[in-house]
Amino acid sequence: MTTATVLRLLDAPPGLDDEQLLRRARSARHKLAATLLSLWEAEGRDLTQAQIAELAASRERVAAYGRIWGELRRCAPDAVLLKGLAVAALYPPGVLRSAGDLDVVCPGYADFWACANQLAYGGWELEAFTVGPARPGDSVPHHLFAEFRKASGISPAGDPADPMAPSGPEPFAVGLVTAEIVTDLRAPARELTRPARSALATSAVALVAERWERPFRSRDLLDLVLLLRGLDAAGAEQLRADLGRAGLWPEWREAVSRIRGLGWRPAVTLPGTRAAAVRERALRALRAVRRESHPVRGLARLARTGIEAEDGRLADFASDLLERWPGPLRVLDLGLPLFGVPLDGPASADFGLERRGRHLLARTPLGPFLLVAGAARQEWLDEVGAGSGARSNTAV
């Protein structure tokens, strides 16, 4: 990996100066500024004071995430690191991969809540909690996702004229999940091969799945090249099995095409993927027709926009209708997630779902949550808040 590697990924026109290259590298399309700066440093180039400060802050952030992961691993030995720092370990010594967040897969509830408690009691704020459906044969009855944030205090310097330059402390973020792939809110989360024969293959599949949420970044392509280089025969076999399990053949072919477009040859080639991608697209079309024709699924999709946009009368109407009919439990049964709103009340020893009238509560070691398909009304919180500390007789 050299500066030329990054410049190829940036697809930068000739004649750009260093600051123009950095602006391009910082953009959401690339996320390669820290890698470029570390390569310049390794080549002995003189960096400006602002560039030195930016690189030092990036290194400090990566080191801090390493310490956070060490703490989580001690309290949850079966937890697995996904993407991020796992890929960064494959970069050459001295070459930095920036770290935006930490993705931690907890294969069971015990590890999930051990990590959640470690973060909560360590001063982290719970930003989001989601309960999703599981598939037959999964290791848990419902899949969980929790995002925690904490102020970092790391303030990298940057060019104030560059809107992409770091301008202030970016908080630390840790995502805890019980399934390796939770990026597609239209369908239940997906567990991959367990126990994994290759952690690199697991990260590679999870990286390809990011395409469900956004276009591939150039850093994604670099990461995937490095992950594939590290696979042995068993890892390649797991890669194929998990891509098929997750239905990711179209995204895989797009990623491989992009990599080859850079003039690189992936270390792993999987035959027969064209036909597999065609079949998968046909299956998606059939599933989309079924989703669009189901009234509850349509309402749930509309209600979710009220959370994402935080406005919209139609979204509020859909959320209210789902709460009254058919109820949040039916939404969960249809393969769609529910979003947790924290309530006052005691923590529970274990995780469980309970009905309270027309509402659905999650009892957790972090306290109770009202589970909703969209934006929650204050009256719902009032209805369940008064009794949230008392255990209901309608566990589900």
Disulfide bonds with the S-S distance in Angstrom:
none
